[in-house]
């Protein structure tokens, strides 16, 4: 019984693969990070982005004018803000440290 065309292709490809080698695989990045290890590591920081709006669709206007400085000072007992950015009727505070 003679070999089919597909059998001949398979034999040829197997012979070609005997001379072919793959490079060593690159090390994979760590995909799992331990929350416990991160919390126990010294000098860890807490990052938080808070958004304060001056109005809502259901409640209407909360304040006609928002002062970034007053807001930062009123929150000082609770958090330490490193920076406050004023942006079209919204205040973003990033990041907070513990």
OpenMM code with the backbone's topology and positions (N, CA, C; nanometers):
from openmm import Vec3, app, unit

residues = "UNK UNK UNK UNK UNK UNK UNK UNK UNK UNK UNK UNK UNK UNK UNK UNK UNK UNK UNK UNK UNK UNK UNK UNK UNK UNK UNK UNK UNK UNK UNK UNK UNK UNK UNK UNK UNK UNK UNK UNK UNK UNK UNK UNK UNK UNK UNK UNK UNK UNK UNK UNK UNK UNK UNK UNK UNK UNK UNK UNK UNK UNK UNK UNK UNK UNK UNK UNK UNK UNK UNK UNK UNK UNK UNK UNK UNK UNK UNK UNK UNK UNK UNK UNK UNK UNK UNK UNK UNK UNK UNK UNK UNK UNK UNK UNK UNK UNK".split()
positions = [
    Vec3(0.0846, -0.1167, 0.0000),
    Vec3(0.0000, 0.0000, 0.0000),
    Vec3(0.0895, 0.1235, 0.0000),
    Vec3(0.0634, 0.2139, -0.0900),
    Vec3(0.1471, 0.3336, -0.1016),
    Vec3(0.0990, 0.4406, -0.0028),
    Vec3(0.1925, 0.5267, 0.0306),
    Vec3(0.1607, 0.6346, 0.1247),
    Vec3(0.0826, 0.7442, 0.0540),
    Vec3(-0.0079, 0.8032, 0.1260),
    Vec3(-0.0852, 0.9143, 0.0691),
    Vec3(-0.0008, 1.0413, 0.0728),
    Vec3(-0.0480, 1.1414, 0.0052),
    Vec3(0.0204, 1.2720, 0.0036),
    Vec3(0.0316, 1.3263, 0.1465),
    Vec3(-0.0756, 1.3129, 0.2231),
    Vec3(-0.0723, 1.3631, 0.3614),
    Vec3(0.0307, 1.2887, 0.4454),
    Vec3(0.0432, 1.1585, 0.4265),
    Vec3(0.1439, 1.0806, 0.4989),
    Vec3(0.2849, 1.1277, 0.4627),
    Vec3(0.3078, 1.1555, 0.3357),
    Vec3(0.4394, 1.2038, 0.2907),
    Vec3(0.4706, 1.3407, 0.3519),
    Vec3(0.3689, 1.4281, 0.3554),
    Vec3(0.3892, 1.5611, 0.4162),
    Vec3(0.4227, 1.5456, 0.5638),
    Vec3(0.3518, 1.4587, 0.6318),
    Vec3(0.3750, 1.4353, 0.7741),
    Vec3(0.5167, 1.3840, 0.7999),
    Vec3(0.5633, 1.2904, 0.7205),
    Vec3(0.6990, 1.2364, 0.7345),
    Vec3(0.8026, 1.3463, 0.7110),
    Vec3(0.7822, 1.4267, 0.6070),
    Vec3(0.8753, 1.5357, 0.5752),
    Vec3(0.8810, 1.6376, 0.6894),
    Vec3(0.7644, 1.6753, 0.7409),
    Vec3(0.7609, 1.7749, 0.8491),
    Vec3(0.8264, 1.7214, 0.9763),
    Vec3(0.8068, 1.5948, 1.0066),
    Vec3(0.8717, 1.5349, 1.1239),
    Vec3(1.0233, 1.5380, 1.1090),
    Vec3(1.0732, 1.5111, 0.9886),
    Vec3(1.2176, 1.5169, 0.9633),
    Vec3(1.2693, 1.6595, 0.9793),
    Vec3(1.1929, 1.7575, 0.9286),
    Vec3(1.2334, 1.8981, 0.9419),
    Vec3(1.2379, 1.9401, 1.0888),
    Vec3(1.1442, 1.8898, 1.1675),
    Vec3(1.1383, 1.9281, 1.3087),
    Vec3(1.2526, 1.8705, 1.3912),
    Vec3(1.3146, 1.7631, 1.3454),
    Vec3(1.4271, 1.7065, 1.4204),
    Vec3(1.5456, 1.8022, 1.4235),
    Vec3(1.5550, 1.8920, 1.3258),
    Vec3(1.6654, 1.9886, 1.3185),
    Vec3(1.6269, 2.1243, 1.3773),
    Vec3(1.5052, 2.1362, 1.4178),
    Vec3(1.4537, 2.2642, 1.4667),
    Vec3(1.4543, 2.2638, 1.6193),
    Vec3(1.4996, 2.3737, 1.6794),
    Vec3(1.4957, 2.3831, 1.8260),
    Vec3(1.4359, 2.5176, 1.8673),
    Vec3(1.3654, 2.5156, 1.9765),
    Vec3(1.3051, 2.6376, 2.0301),
    Vec3(1.4007, 2.7024, 2.1289),
    Vec3(1.4001, 2.8344, 2.1370),
    Vec3(1.4823, 2.9005, 2.2382),
    Vec3(1.4248, 2.8718, 2.3773),
    Vec3(1.5078, 2.8918, 2.4788),
    Vec3(1.4599, 2.8733, 2.6160),
    Vec3(1.3445, 2.9693, 2.6423),
    Vec3(1.2426, 2.9242, 2.7128),
    Vec3(1.1294, 3.0132, 2.7398),
    Vec3(1.1707, 3.1287, 2.8310),
    Vec3(1.1105, 3.2438, 2.8074),
    Vec3(1.1381, 3.3605, 2.8911),
    Vec3(1.0708, 3.3411, 3.0264),
    Vec3(1.1303, 3.3938, 3.1322),
    Vec3(1.0654, 3.3816, 3.2634),
    Vec3(0.9316, 3.4560, 3.2630),
    Vec3(0.8325, 3.3948, 3.3216),
    Vec3(0.6996, 3.4550, 3.3266),
    Vec3(0.6904, 3.5497, 3.4458),
    Vec3(0.6191, 3.6619, 3.4298),
    Vec3(0.6027, 3.7530, 3.5430),
    Vec3(0.5161, 3.6883, 3.6513),
    Vec3(0.5361, 3.7342, 3.7731),
    Vec3(0.4581, 3.6819, 3.8844),
    Vec3(0.3129, 3.7250, 3.8662),
    Vec3(0.2220, 3.6296, 3.8617),
    Vec3(0.0816, 3.6605, 3.8375),
    Vec3(0.0016, 3.6709, 3.9663),
    Vec3(0.0545, 3.6238, 4.0773),
    Vec3(-0.0175, 3.6271, 4.2041),
    Vec3(0.0619, 3.7105, 4.3037),
    Vec3(-0.0030, 3.8062, 4.3633),
    Vec3(0.0600, 3.8889, 4.4647),
    Vec3(-0.0156, 3.8691, 4.5953),
    Vec3(0.0548, 3.8543, 4.7030),
    Vec3(-0.0063, 3.8285, 4.8328),
    Vec3(-0.0461, 3.9594, 4.9000),
    Vec3(-0.1740, 3.9722, 4.9341),
    Vec3(-0.2207, 4.0898, 5.0074),
    Vec3(-0.1554, 4.0947, 5.1443),
    Vec3(-0.1441, 3.9797, 5.2088),
    Vec3(-0.0817, 3.9728, 5.3411),
    Vec3(0.0623, 4.0241, 5.3350),
    Vec3(0.1392, 3.9762, 5.2367),
    Vec3(0.2782, 4.0210, 5.2224),
    Vec3(0.2856, 4.1706, 5.1968),
    Vec3(0.1949, 4.2219, 5.1149),
    Vec3(0.1945, 4.3651, 5.0842),
    Vec3(0.1632, 4.4474, 5.2082),
    Vec3(0.0692, 4.4010, 5.2908),
    Vec3(0.0330, 4.4749, 5.4118),
    Vec3(0.1412, 4.4672, 5.5183),
    Vec3(0.2154, 4.3577, 5.5212),
    Vec3(0.3221, 4.3426, 5.6203),
    Vec3(0.4511, 4.4125, 5.5790),
    Vec3(0.4634, 4.4484, 5.4520),
    Vec3(0.5828, 4.5156, 5.4016),
    Vec3(0.5895, 4.6571, 5.4609),
    Vec3(0.7042, 4.6974, 5.5161),
    Vec3(0.7139, 4.8323, 5.5726),
    Vec3(0.7003, 4.9397, 5.4646),
    Vec3(0.6614, 5.0581, 5.5076),
    Vec3(0.6489, 5.1750, 5.4198),
    Vec3(0.5444, 5.1573, 5.3109),
    Vec3(0.4409, 5.0789, 5.3375),
    Vec3(0.3347, 5.0687, 5.2380),
    Vec3(0.2481, 5.1939, 5.2456),
    Vec3(0.1839, 5.2272, 5.1355),
    Vec3(0.1010, 5.3466, 5.1272),
    Vec3(-0.0389, 5.3071, 5.0831),
    Vec3(-0.1335, 5.3821, 5.1307),
    Vec3(-0.2711, 5.3628, 5.0886),
    Vec3(-0.3019, 5.4666, 4.9829),
    Vec3(-0.3525, 5.4258, 4.8694),
    Vec3(-0.3888, 5.5189, 4.7636),
    Vec3(-0.5395, 5.5259, 4.7506),
    Vec3(-0.5911, 5.6457, 4.7411),
    Vec3(-0.7349, 5.6644, 4.7301),
    Vec3(-0.7627, 5.7836, 4.6410),
    Vec3(-0.8595, 5.7700, 4.5545),
    Vec3(-0.9055, 5.8826, 4.4743),
    Vec3(-1.0482, 5.9093, 4.5177),
    Vec3(-1.0746, 6.0290, 4.5668),
    Vec3(-1.2093, 6.0657, 4.6106),
    Vec3(-1.2636, 6.1721, 4.5172),
    Vec3(-1.3898, 6.1611, 4.4860),
    Vec3(-1.4530, 6.2572, 4.3958),
    Vec3(-1.5660, 6.3262, 4.4707),
    Vec3(-1.5639, 6.4582, 4.4717),
    Vec3(-1.6680, 6.5359, 4.5380),
    Vec3(-1.7376, 6.6188, 4.4317),
    Vec3(-1.8656, 6.5927, 4.4124),
    Vec3(-1.9412, 6.6653, 4.3101),
    Vec3(-2.0196, 6.7787, 4.3747),
    Vec3(-2.0457, 6.8805, 4.2991),
    Vec3(-2.1218, 6.9922, 4.3545),
    Vec3(-2.2708, 6.9775, 4.3288),
    Vec3(-2.3123, 6.8778, 4.2482),
    Vec3(-2.4539, 6.8562, 4.2200),
    Vec3(-2.4775, 6.7119, 4.1782),
    Vec3(-2.6041, 6.6694, 4.1894),
    Vec3(-2.6415, 6.5366, 4.1411),
    Vec3(-2.7722, 6.5476, 4.0635),
    Vec3(-2.7966, 6.4564, 3.9708),
    Vec3(-2.9202, 6.4630, 3.8927),
    Vec3(-3.0457, 6.4534, 3.9795),
    Vec3(-3.0421, 6.3736, 4.0860),
    Vec3(-3.1623, 6.3556, 4.1678),
    Vec3(-3.1767, 6.4593, 4.2784),
    Vec3(-3.0674, 6.5035, 4.3390),
    Vec3(-3.0728, 6.5970, 4.4521),
    Vec3(-3.0530, 6.7428, 4.4122),
    Vec3(-3.0055, 6.7669, 4.2922),
    Vec3(-2.9799, 6.9044, 4.2506),
    Vec3(-2.8453, 6.9533, 4.2997),
    Vec3(-2.8323, 7.0853, 4.3187),
    Vec3(-2.7048, 7.1461, 4.3584),
    Vec3(-2.6838, 7.1303, 4.5088),
    Vec3(-2.5688, 7.0760, 4.5487),
    Vec3(-2.5321, 7.0644, 4.6896),
    Vec3(-2.4739, 7.1957, 4.7394),
    Vec3(-2.3792, 7.2462, 4.6646),
    Vec3(-2.3116, 7.3715, 4.6989),
    Vec3(-2.2941, 7.4523, 4.5719),
    Vec3(-2.3114, 7.5821, 4.5833),
    Vec3(-2.2907, 7.6664, 4.4654),
    Vec3(-2.1424, 7.6897, 4.4421),
    Vec3(-2.0631, 7.6844, 4.5491),
    Vec3(-1.9192, 7.7060, 4.5364),
    Vec3(-1.8460, 7.6077, 4.6277),
    Vec3(-1.7494, 7.5387, 4.5728),
    Vec3(-1.6696, 7.4453, 4.6519),
    Vec3(-1.5284, 7.5012, 4.6636),
    Vec3(-1.4808, 7.5111, 4.7865),
    Vec3(-1.3445, 7.5574, 4.8112),
    Vec3(-1.2565, 7.4356, 4.8387),
    Vec3(-1.1585, 7.4152, 4.7539),
    Vec3(-1.0681, 7.3016, 4.7711),
    Vec3(-0.9938, 7.3116, 4.9037),
    Vec3(-0.9549, 7.4326, 4.9411),
    Vec3(-0.8809, 7.4514, 5.0657),
    Vec3(-0.9680, 7.4182, 5.1861),
    Vec3(-1.0931, 7.4680, 5.1878),
    Vec3(-1.1827, 7.4400, 5.3005),
    Vec3(-1.2134, 7.2906, 5.3097),
    Vec3(-1.2338, 7.2287, 5.1963),
    Vec3(-1.2620, 7.0857, 5.1958),
    Vec3(-1.1429, 7.0073, 5.2496),
    Vec3(-1.0236, 7.0436, 5.2055),
    Vec3(-0.9027, 6.9761, 5.2523),
    Vec3(-0.8855, 6.9934, 5.4028),
    Vec3(-0.9088, 7.1152, 5.4538),
    Vec3(-0.8937, 7.1407, 5.5968),
    Vec3(-0.9999, 7.0671, 5.6783),
    Vec3(-1.1220, 7.0579, 5.6257),
    Vec3(-1.2278, 6.9881, 5.6994),
    Vec3(-1.2022, 6.8377, 5.7055),
    Vec3(-1.1283, 6.7844, 5.6092),
    Vec3(-1.1006, 6.6411, 5.6070),
    Vec3(-0.9698, 6.6058, 5.6770),
    Vec3(-0.8928, 6.7052, 5.7155),
    Vec3(-0.7608, 6.6812, 5.7749),
    Vec3(-0.7643, 6.5869, 5.8955),
    Vec3(-0.8646, 6.5973, 5.9863),
    Vec3(-0.8646, 6.5029, 6.0989),
    Vec3(-0.8788, 6.3570, 6.0541),
    Vec3(-0.9339, 6.3348, 5.9368),
    Vec3(-0.9610, 6.1991, 5.8911),
    Vec3(-0.8542, 6.1458, 5.7963),
    Vec3(-0.7998, 6.2315, 5.7118),
    Vec3(-0.7020, 6.1872, 5.6120),
    Vec3(-0.5942, 6.2925, 5.5945),
    Vec3(-0.4844, 6.2497, 5.5347),
    Vec3(-0.3778, 6.3424, 5.4983),
    Vec3(-0.3741, 6.3489, 5.3465),
    Vec3(-0.4078, 6.4629, 5.2907),
    Vec3(-0.4047, 6.4743, 5.1449),
    Vec3(-0.2703, 6.5287, 5.1026),
    Vec3(-0.2126, 6.4674, 5.0040),
    Vec3(-0.0866, 6.5175, 4.9508),
    Vec3(-0.1111, 6.6272, 4.8491),
    Vec3(-0.2182, 6.6142, 4.7758),
    Vec3(-0.2456, 6.7155, 4.6751),
    Vec3(-0.3939, 6.7167, 4.6428),
    Vec3(-0.4422, 6.8327, 4.6062),
    Vec3(-0.5822, 6.8494, 4.5683),
    Vec3(-0.5848, 6.9163, 4.4321),
    Vec3(-0.6553, 6.8576, 4.3382),
    Vec3(-0.6662, 6.9134, 4.2047),
    Vec3(-0.8082, 6.9614, 4.1826),
    Vec3(-0.8238, 7.0839, 4.1389),
    Vec3(-0.9545, 7.1385, 4.1072),
    Vec3(-0.9817, 7.1151, 3.9603),
    Vec3(-1.0993, 7.0647, 3.9302),
    Vec3(-1.1323, 7.0349, 3.7924),
    Vec3(-1.2821, 7.0541, 3.7742),
    Vec3(-1.3232, 7.1229, 3.6738),
    Vec3(-1.4614, 7.1559, 3.6413),
    Vec3(-1.5631, 7.0991, 3.7404),
    Vec3(-1.5928, 7.1747, 3.8419),
    Vec3(-1.6948, 7.1430, 3.9422),
    Vec3(-1.6687, 7.0135, 4.0180),
    Vec3(-1.5491, 6.9603, 4.0101),
    Vec3(-1.5171, 6.8356, 4.0790),
    Vec3(-1.3790, 6.8484, 4.1418),
    Vec3(-1.3646, 6.7952, 4.2592),
    Vec3(-1.2349, 6.7969, 4.3268),
    Vec3(-1.1843, 6.6535, 4.3344),
    Vec3(-1.0605, 6.6324, 4.2928),
    Vec3(-0.9982, 6.5009, 4.3029),
    Vec3(-0.8849, 6.5116, 4.4031),
    Vec3(-0.8784, 6.4204, 4.4987),
    Vec3(-0.7695, 6.4184, 4.5958),
    Vec3(-0.6917, 6.2894, 4.5756),
    Vec3(-0.5652, 6.2993, 4.5427),
    Vec3(-0.4826, 6.1807, 4.5187),
    Vec3(-0.3398, 6.2067, 4.5620),
    Vec3(-0.2656, 6.1075, 4.6023),
    Vec3(-0.3076, 5.9912, 4.6784),
    Vec3(-0.3087, 6.0255, 4.8257),
    Vec3(-0.3656, 5.9447, 4.9089),
    Vec3(-0.3667, 5.9648, 5.0528),
    Vec3(-0.2641, 5.8706, 5.1135),
    Vec3(-0.2009, 5.9132, 5.2204),
    Vec3(-0.1029, 5.8266, 5.2857),
    Vec3(-0.1475, 5.7994, 5.4277),
    Vec3(-0.0985, 5.6896, 5.4801),
    Vec3(-0.1299, 5.6565, 5.6196),
    Vec3(-0.0090, 5.6806, 5.7050),
] * unit.nanometer
topology = app.Topology()
chain = topology.addChain("A")
for resn in residues:
    res = topology.addResidue(resn, chain)
    for name in ("N", "CA", "C"):
        topology.addAtom(name, app.Element.getBySymbol(name[0]), res)
